[in-house]
C-alpha cells in the first residue's frame, strides 16, 4: 500500500483532458462513491471541450455518462488541492512534477498497480474504435487495481 494520508481527493491527468482522464475519472467516481472527490485535468488541456465522442460512446455502453465533462487545465494550485494525482505515462509524471514540485510523492501512474507492463496507458486520440476500446480496458484494469488501495486508506480514517 502507498503510505499516504487518508485519500479524500484524486485528480486524474492526461494530455488534453479529452480521452483517457475523463474515462478514468468516471470509472473512479463510480467505484469510490461520494467519500472520495474525483476530478480530472489536462497538462495541455482542450479547455471547455467535451470528451472524445468515442470515449463517451464506450462509457455509455458500459453504463457511465461522461457527456457532461469539460476539459480543464492542470495548475499547481489544483495539485495542492488533492491528495493523489494519477497520470497516464512516465512523461506526464515528470511533466506534472516539474509544474507542481510540491506534489512530488503524490503523483503516480494510473497503471501503477498493474502486474504486467507496460504501466503507461497510450493515448487513443484519432486511432479508431478498436484502439479506443483497448485503452478503455487498460484504464478499467488500472482503476480496478487502484480501488482496493484507495478504499483501504478510507477505512484507516
C-alpha positions as CSV (number, residue, x, y, z in Angstrom):
1,X,0.0,0.0,0.0
2,X,1.2,3.5,-0.7
3,X,2.0,5.3,2.5
4,X,-0.1,8.4,2.2
5,X,-2.6,10.2,4.4
6,X,-6.2,9.3,4.0
7,X,-7.2,9.8,0.4
8,X,-10.2,12.1,0.1
9,X,-9.5,13.6,-3.3
10,X,-8.0,12.2,-6.5
11,X,-7.0,14.1,-9.7
12,X,-6.5,12.2,-12.9
13,X,-4.4,13.8,-15.6
14,X,-3.8,13.1,-19.2
15,X,-2.5,15.3,-22.1
16,X,-5.7,17.1,-23.2
17,X,-8.3,16.0,-20.7
18,X,-10.3,14.7,-23.7
19,X,-9.8,10.9,-23.9
20,X,-8.2,9.0,-21.1
21,X,-8.6,11.1,-18.0
22,X,-12.4,11.6,-18.4
23,X,-12.8,7.9,-18.7
24,X,-10.6,7.2,-15.6
25,X,-12.4,9.9,-13.7
26,X,-15.8,8.4,-14.5
27,X,-14.7,4.9,-13.5
28,X,-13.0,6.0,-10.3
29,X,-16.0,8.1,-9.3
30,X,-18.4,5.2,-9.8
31,X,-16.1,2.8,-7.9
32,X,-15.3,5.0,-5.0
33,X,-18.6,6.7,-4.4
34,X,-19.1,10.0,-2.7
35,X,-16.5,9.6,0.0
36,X,-13.7,10.5,-2.4
37,X,-13.8,13.5,-4.6
38,X,-12.5,12.6,-8.1
39,X,-11.7,15.1,-10.9
40,X,-9.6,15.3,-14.0
41,X,-7.5,17.8,-15.9
42,X,-5.0,18.0,-18.8
43,X,-1.4,19.0,-18.9
44,X,-2.2,20.7,-22.2
45,X,-5.9,20.7,-21.9
46,X,-8.6,21.3,-24.5
47,X,-10.2,23.7,-22.1
48,X,-14.1,23.6,-22.0
49,X,-14.2,20.9,-24.7
50,X,-16.3,17.8,-24.3
51,X,-14.7,14.3,-24.1
52,X,-13.9,12.5,-27.3
53,X,-17.2,11.0,-28.8
54,X,-15.7,7.5,-28.9
55,X,-14.9,7.7,-25.1
56,X,-18.5,8.9,-24.5
57,X,-19.9,6.1,-26.5
58,X,-17.8,3.4,-24.8
59,X,-18.6,4.7,-21.4
60,X,-22.3,4.9,-22.2
61,X,-22.2,1.2,-23.4
62,X,-20.6,0.4,-20.0
63,X,-23.2,2.2,-18.0
64,X,-21.4,5.5,-17.3
65,X,-22.3,9.0,-18.6
66,X,-19.3,11.3,-19.1
67,X,-21.0,13.6,-21.7
68,X,-21.2,16.5,-19.2
69,X,-17.4,16.5,-18.8
70,X,-15.5,19.6,-20.0
71,X,-11.7,19.9,-20.3
72,X,-9.8,21.7,-17.6
73,X,-6.2,22.8,-17.5
74,X,-3.9,21.4,-14.7
75,X,-2.3,24.1,-12.5
76,X,0.0,23.9,-9.4
77,X,-3.0,25.3,-7.4
78,X,-5.1,22.3,-8.5
79,X,-2.3,20.0,-7.4
80,X,-2.2,21.5,-3.9
81,X,-6.0,20.8,-3.6
82,X,-5.8,17.0,-4.0
83,X,-4.4,14.0,-2.0
84,X,-3.4,11.9,-5.0
85,X,-2.6,12.6,-8.7
86,X,-2.8,9.8,-11.2
87,X,-1.2,10.2,-14.6
88,X,-1.2,8.1,-17.8
89,X,2.5,7.8,-18.5
90,X,6.0,8.4,-17.2
91,X,6.5,11.5,-19.4
92,X,3.4,13.0,-17.8
93,X,4.6,12.1,-14.3
94,X,7.8,14.1,-15.0
95,X,5.9,17.0,-16.5
96,X,3.5,17.1,-13.6
97,X,6.3,17.1,-11.1
98,X,8.0,20.0,-13.0
99,X,4.8,22.0,-13.0
100,X,4.0,21.3,-9.3
101,X,7.1,20.3,-7.4
102,X,5.1,20.3,-4.1
103,X,3.1,17.4,-5.4
104,X,6.1,15.1,-5.6
105,X,5.3,11.9,-3.7
106,X,1.6,12.2,-4.6
107,X,2.0,11.6,-8.3
108,X,1.6,8.0,-9.5
109,X,0.9,6.2,-12.8
110,X,-2.7,5.1,-13.2
111,X,-1.2,1.8,-14.2
112,X,1.0,1.6,-11.0
113,X,-0.6,-1.5,-9.6
114,X,-0.8,-3.5,-12.8
115,X,1.2,-6.6,-12.6
116,X,2.2,-6.7,-16.2
117,X,3.9,-3.9,-18.0
118,X,3.5,-1.6,-19.7
119,X,2.2,0.6,-16.9
120,X,1.9,3.5,-19.3
121,X,-1.5,4.0,-20.9
122,X,-1.3,5.1,-24.5
123,X,-3.3,8.0,-26.0
124,X,-6.1,6.7,-28.2
125,X,-6.8,10.1,-29.9
126,X,-7.6,9.7,-33.6
127,X,-6.7,6.0,-33.6
128,X,-10.1,4.5,-34.2
129,X,-12.6,2.5,-32.1
130,X,-10.6,-0.7,-31.7
131,X,-7.7,1.2,-30.1
132,X,-10.1,3.3,-28.0
133,X,-11.7,0.1,-26.7
134,X,-8.3,-1.4,-25.8
135,X,-7.3,1.8,-24.0
136,X,-10.7,1.7,-22.1
137,X,-9.8,-1.8,-21.0
138,X,-6.4,-0.7,-19.8
139,X,-7.9,2.2,-17.9
140,X,-10.6,-0.1,-16.4
141,X,-7.9,-2.6,-15.2
142,X,-5.8,0.2,-13.8
143,X,-8.8,1.7,-11.9
144,X,-9.8,-1.7,-10.6
145,X,-6.3,-2.2,-9.3
146,X,-6.3,1.2,-7.5
147,X,-9.7,0.8,-5.8
148,X,-8.8,-1.6,-3.1
149,X,-5.8,0.6,-2.1
150,X,-7.9,3.7,-2.0
151,X,-10.7,2.1,-0.1
152,X,-8.3,0.7,2.5
153,X,-7.0,4.2,3.0
154,X,-10.6,5.3,3.6
155,X,-11.1,2.6,6.3
156,X,-8.0,3.9,8.1
157,X,-9.6,7.3,8.5
